[in-house]
């Protein structure tokens, strides 16, 4: 006789199902832990210590800080669940911070949250959860998953303002089948309401806004700390190759930037290109920012390539709109994206994430890293 499938799609009694919840100390992951406990699952909370924040500004709105670890511990005590802290500072430094620094020095605009999910959070937590004989790894990400024919597909969250599918494009098929995201069908306000009903101390805690190891959004200070030699003066050139100014280091610039260039012209100038090999910044009028072709590397697909035979949608930045496009794959895991309309400010180092629309919403097909 078949057992009843439980609320997270596993063919087991809830009381016989063990889940690991990644607890960052914020309201989202804390609420998820509370929801799982209330439903009767065996819950193990795991919090990751990712970086040494003793010298950081205590009031900065970051995730994974010392305060967050204490908040996660308090929530676990309140819920009466097992709680573990894993010390992953070295893994995080190698897999995320070093990559972030190197990417900026190449003139790219990195997104370390994707690297963190790809390496430390999902890869290592996946293995730890398996070692603990857990049936699923559960997180507080706002993304929707729907299981059909024993395959898990990822969709944009119901709360589009909170949707985090862009940051999860590099999830592997194996990880996706093991992961669960209970907040995908909720609005943020509903999550906070549940947290209040569970009487969690983090119910009104503000959302983290900064990258955890970048205090107050000051990227340059992080590069200064790890690579003080990288602040080399160089030329600012116009599109004709004429030197029109001097910069204090390419890491102070991103594609599409207008403020802080400190070069005057009869019309506003924007950063069009960053040439790290020559240590040059190329600036020009806004109309030169628009691009229709994007070259991608290290493409990760969650679906069969036949789903790309017609037009799809892509996102080229986490806060960007969905753009209609066609994708052509090479023999390697590279791809060329052809946008229907030009898009401004596309930067190497960012992700280009693929979506298509069906009757369940916008499905995540995968994505790749923008090369040029």
N, C-alpha and C positions, 0 to 999 in steps of 0.2 A: 504494500500500500504506500502510495506517495505521500511524503510529508508535505505540509502546506508551505509554499514559497513565502518567505518572510518579506518585510518591507524593503529590504535592500536587494531583493531578487535572488536570494540564496535558498536552496531547497533544504532548509533545516528549521527546527524550532528556534525561535528568537533566543530562548534561554540557553540553547546549545551553541549559539553563534558568537565567536570571539571577534571583536573588531579593534583595530588600532586607530586611535584618533590623533592626528597631528595637531598638537595644541600650542599655538603661538603665544597665547596669553591675551589675545584680542577677543572681541565679542563674538565674532563669527565662529571660530574654532571651538570656543568655550560653549557656545550654544549647541553646536553639533554634538559635542560630548554629552551635554545634558539631554538632548533629544534621544540619543542612543541609549543612555542609561535609563531614561524614563520608559522607553519601549521594551526594556528588559534584556538588552544585549549585555554580554560580558565585555566591558570596556577597559582598554588599556590606553592611557594617555601618554603620549611621548612629546617632549619639548626638546628642541635642539638649541644648544648654545653654539652660536655660529661665529661670533667675533668678540674681541676684548673691548668692551664698551666703557671701561672704568674712567677713561679720559674724555668720553663724549659728553655732550651737553644733555643733562638729565631731562630737560623739558622738550627736547626735539621729538617730533612725532614719527618715531621709527618703529619697526617691528623687530622682534627677537632681541630686545635689550634685556638687561638684568632685571628691570622692573617687570617686564613681560613674563619672564621666567617665574618670578614671585607670584604674579597674578594667575598664571597657569597652575601653579602649585596650590594656591588658595581654592581655585575652582575645583580641582581634583579632590581636595579634602572635603569641600562642600558636597560634592556629588558622591563621595565615598567610592572612588575608583582608584585602581592602581595607577601610579604615575612614575614615569622614568624621565631622567634628563640625560641626553647624549651630548658629549662634548666633541663637537665637530669643527673646532676652530681651524685646525690644519687643513682639513678637507675643503672647508669653505674658502680659505685663503688661496689654495691651489686651484680649485675648480671655478671660483667666482671672482674674487678680488683681483688675482693676477691677470685673468682674462679681461676684466674691466679696464685695468690700467693699460695693458698692451693694445686693446682695441682703440682707446682714446689716442694713444701715441701714433696709431696708424691713420688718424684723422677720421675715425668712425664714431658713431654714436651708439654705444652698447646699451643693452637692456639686461642687466644682471639678474633680474627676477626670473627670466626664462632659464638662464644658466643655473640658477639656484634650484628651480623645479626639476630641471633636466638631470642635474648631478646629485647634489646632496639630498634634497627633499624626497624626490620620487625614487631615484636609483637606490640610495642607501636605506631610506625608510622602507622601501619595498622589500629589500633583503632582510632587514630587521623584523619586519612584520611577518614574513614567511618563517623566519627562525622561531618566532613566538607562536607559530601555528595559528595565526589569525586568519579568519576567513575573508577579510577585506581590510583595506587601508582607506580611512575616511578623512576628508579634509573639509575646511570651511570655504573653499573656493566657490565663487558664483559662476557655475557652469552646469549645464544640464546633460545628463547621460540617459540614453534610452537603449534598452537591451531588446534586440529582436534576432531570432534565429541563432541564439547563443553568441551574438556579436554585440559589443557595446559601441554605440556611436555617440560622439560628443556634439552638443548643440550649444548655441548661445544661451545665456541665462535669461529667465523671464525678465529680471531687472536689468535692462540694457545699460543703465548707468553704472551698474556694478559688474557687468559681465567681464570675466577674466579668461575667456577662451583664447584670446590672443597670446596670453602668457603660457598656455599649455599645449601649443601646437606640436612641441617636440616630444610629447608623451608617446611612449611606444605602445603598440597594440597589446602586448602582454601586460603592461602597467594599467592601461585603460580598462581592461577586463577585470582587474583586481581593485581598482579605485572606485569610490562612491562619493558623490557630491550632494548631500541632502539639501543644500541651500539653493540649488539651481532653479527651483520653482517658487522661491520666496522673494519678496521685496525686502530691502534692508530694514525698513521700519517694522516689518513682520518679524524679522530676526531679533530685533531689539525687544519687541513685545514678548517673544518667547523667553528671552534671557531674563526679563523682569519677572515673568511668571515662575521661572525656575529659581528666582531670587539670587542671581549670580552677581557678584561684586563688580563685574565688568560691563554690566548692561548699558551704562551710559558712557563707557570709555570711548574717547575719540578714535577715529580710524587712523591707522598709520599712513603717513603721506610721503615720507622720505624713504629712499633706499636705505636699508638698515645700517650700512657702514659709511653712509654719506651724510654727516651731520648737517642739518638745515639746508640740504640741497647743494652744498658747496663742493662740487666735483673736483675743482682745481686743488683744494686742500688735500684730497685723498691722493691725487697724483703727486703733489708736492711731498707728501709723507713717504710714499713708496719709491718714487723716481724723481728726486729733487733736480737731477740733471736735465730734465725734459723741458724746462722752461727756456727754450732757445729763441732769441729774437730772429725774425725772418721777414721777408717782403710780403706786402699786400699788393697784388696786381689787379689791373682791370682786365676785361676780356680781350683786349688787344695786346696784353703782355707787358704793359707799361707799369713800372713801379709807382704806386701812388701813396704808399704808407709803409709803416713798420709795425709788426705785431710782437707781443711778448711771449708767444708760445701757441702752437696750433691747438693745444688742448682747451684754450679759452673760447673756441669757436665750434659751431655746429652748422650744418647745411640749412639754409633758410634764415639764418640769424640776421637781424637788422640792427638791433641796439648793440652798442659797445664796440663797433668797428672803428670808430674814431677817425673816419675819413669822410670829408665832406665832398659833395658833388651837387650838380644842379638838380638831380633827382635822387630819391632814396636808394641806397646800395644794400644789397643782400649778399650773404656768403653763398656763392654758386658751387664752389668746389674747394676741397682741402687736399693739397698735394703734400703728403707727409715726407716723401722721398726728397723733395726740394725744400721742405719746410716753408711752403708758400700758401697763402690764402688768396683765392681768386674771387673777386666780387663783381657784381653787375646789377642791372635793373631787374625788377621782379619778374618780368616776362620770360627771363631766361631760367627761372626756377622750375618751370613746368616740364615734367618728363612723362613719356608714354611707354618707354621700354625699361624693364628692370631685369638685371641678371642676378640669379640666385645660386647659392651653393649650399651643400649639406641639407638637401631637401628631405623632409620626413613626411611620408604619406600614411594616412590612417585608412584610406579606401583604395579601391582599384583605380588604375589610370583611366579606365573607360568613363569614369564620372567626369572627366575633364574634356570630353569630346565636344561639348557645347560650352557656351560662355559660363563663367562662374563669377564669384565676387572675391575681392581680396581686400585685406586691411594692411596698410604699410606703416602704421603707427598705432599704439594702443588706444589713443583717443580719436583716431581717424574714422572717417566714414567708410562704408563698404563701397568698393569701386568695381564696376563691371570690367571684366578682363578675360583674355584667353591665355592659356598656359601651354607652352611647348617644352617637353622634356628631352634632355640629351640622354646618351647611353649611360653616362655617369649619373650621380645624384645631383645634377645641376638642372636649372630650368630657366627659360626666358618668359617673362610675363609681359604681355602687350595690353596696356590699359586702353579702354575705349576713349577716355578723355584724359588730357594731361593733368598731372597732380604735382603740386608744389612741395618742396622741402623733403624729398625722398632721400634718406641718408644711408650710406653703407654702415653695416653694423646692426641696423634695425632688422626686425623680422617682417616677412611678407606672408600673411596667413590666408589660406584658401577656404572659401565657404561656398556651399550652394544651398538653394532654398527648396524645401519640400513641404509637405502638409504638416510637418511637426515643427518647423521653424528653420533657422539657419544652421546647417550642419557643418562642422569643422572637418575639412578634408585633409588637413596637414598644413605644411608651410616650409619656408626655407629662410636662410639668412641673405640679406641684400648685399651683393658683392659690388655692383656698380649700376 
